[in-house]
Amino acid sequence: MPVEIRPSQALKLWHDVSLAIVRDHESDLSPRQITILLTVYLETPPHTVRGLAEKLGVTKPAITRALDTMGELKLLSRRRDEKDRRNVIVQRTVEGALYLERLADLIVDKGRQLPR
């Protein structure tokens, strides 16, 4: 069942979620980092640096920089592909799954608070 909200409500939801993330003192990821994280968790693996760069339409170094930060936060991990050593596989972590679970709960909570 589709959720029906007005554009102003959508922007309010985005604002409220973003504000809560910043105030929470937890890692406030960039839109690029969030997109990478969601892609890795919501789409079927395997995920490679090259594949993520193609999907997002950015360079491999841009993906690598984002993954460096998310790796420090333990939200994602990387390893060399044993079948093709040129590829770097991006993997899910428990910490990343928990981060997205909290984010999803936050979005649901803020969505329920939207004025009707």
C-alpha positions as CSV (number, residue, x, y, z in Angstrom):
1,M,0.0,0.0,0.0
2,P,1.6,3.3,-1.1
3,V,2.1,6.1,1.5
4,E,0.5,9.3,0.4
5,I,2.1,12.5,1.6
6,R,2.3,16.0,0.1
7,P,5.6,17.5,-1.1
8,S,5.7,19.8,2.0
9,Q,5.2,16.8,4.3
10,A,8.0,14.9,2.5
11,L,10.4,17.8,3.0
12,K,9.3,18.1,6.7
13,L,10.0,14.4,7.2
14,W,13.4,14.7,5.6
15,H,14.2,17.7,7.7
16,D,13.0,16.1,10.9
17,V,14.9,12.9,10.3
18,S,18.1,14.8,9.3
19,L,17.8,17.0,12.4
20,A,17.3,14.1,14.7
21,I,20.4,12.4,13.2
22,V,22.6,15.5,13.7
23,R,21.3,16.0,17.3
24,D,21.8,12.3,18.2
25,H,25.6,12.7,18.0
26,E,25.7,9.5,16.1
27,S,27.3,9.4,12.7
28,D,25.6,11.8,10.4
29,L,26.4,10.4,7.0
30,S,26.5,12.3,3.8
31,P,23.8,11.6,1.2
32,R,26.4,9.7,-0.8
33,Q,27.3,7.6,2.2
34,I,23.7,6.9,3.0
35,T,23.0,5.9,-0.6
36,I,26.0,3.5,-0.6
37,L,24.9,2.0,2.7
38,L,21.3,1.5,1.6
39,T,22.4,0.0,-1.7
40,V,24.6,-2.5,0.0
41,Y,21.9,-3.5,2.5
42,L,18.8,-3.4,0.2
43,E,20.1,-4.8,-3.0
44,T,21.4,-8.3,-3.7
45,P,25.1,-8.8,-3.2
46,P,27.9,-8.9,-4.3
47,H,28.7,-5.2,-4.3
48,T,32.0,-3.9,-5.6
49,V,33.6,-0.5,-5.5
50,R,33.5,-0.5,-9.3
51,G,29.8,-1.5,-9.4
52,L,28.8,1.1,-6.7
53,A,30.7,3.8,-8.7
54,E,28.8,2.9,-11.9
55,K,25.4,2.8,-10.1
56,L,25.9,6.2,-8.4
57,G,27.5,7.8,-11.4
58,V,30.6,8.8,-9.4
59,T,34.3,7.9,-9.5
60,K,35.8,4.9,-7.8
61,P,37.9,7.3,-5.6
62,A,34.7,8.9,-4.4
63,I,33.3,5.5,-3.4
64,T,36.6,4.7,-1.7
65,R,36.6,7.9,0.3
66,A,33.0,7.2,1.5
67,L,33.9,3.6,2.3
68,D,36.9,4.7,4.3
69,T,34.7,6.8,6.6
70,M,32.0,4.0,6.8
71,G,34.8,1.5,7.5
72,E,36.1,3.5,10.4
73,L,32.5,3.5,11.8
74,K,32.3,-0.2,11.1
75,L,29.1,0.3,9.0
76,L,30.6,-1.6,6.0
77,S,33.7,-3.6,5.4
78,R,35.9,-4.4,2.3
79,R,37.9,-7.3,1.1
80,R,39.6,-8.3,-2.1
81,D,37.7,-10.6,-4.4
82,E,39.6,-13.9,-4.3
83,K,38.4,-14.8,-7.8
84,D,39.4,-11.4,-9.4
85,R,42.0,-9.6,-7.2
86,R,41.2,-6.3,-9.1
87,N,37.8,-6.1,-7.5
88,V,37.1,-5.0,-4.0
89,I,34.0,-6.5,-2.4
90,V,31.9,-4.3,-0.1
91,Q,30.3,-6.3,2.7
92,R,27.6,-5.7,5.3
93,T,28.4,-5.6,9.1
94,V,26.3,-6.0,12.2
95,E,27.0,-2.4,13.1
96,G,25.7,-1.2,9.7
97,A,22.6,-3.3,10.0
98,L,21.9,-1.9,13.5
99,Y,22.5,1.7,12.2
100,L,20.0,1.2,9.4
101,E,17.5,-0.4,11.8
102,R,17.7,2.7,14.1
103,L,17.4,4.9,11.0
104,A,14.3,3.1,9.8
105,D,12.7,3.4,13.2
106,L,13.5,7.1,13.3
107,I,11.9,7.6,9.9
108,V,8.8,5.7,10.9
109,D,8.6,7.7,14.2
110,K,9.0,11.1,12.5
111,G,6.6,10.1,9.7
112,R,3.9,9.3,12.4
113,Q,4.5,12.8,13.8
114,L,3.7,14.6,10.5
115,P,0.7,16.9,10.6
116,R,-2.2,15.4,8.6
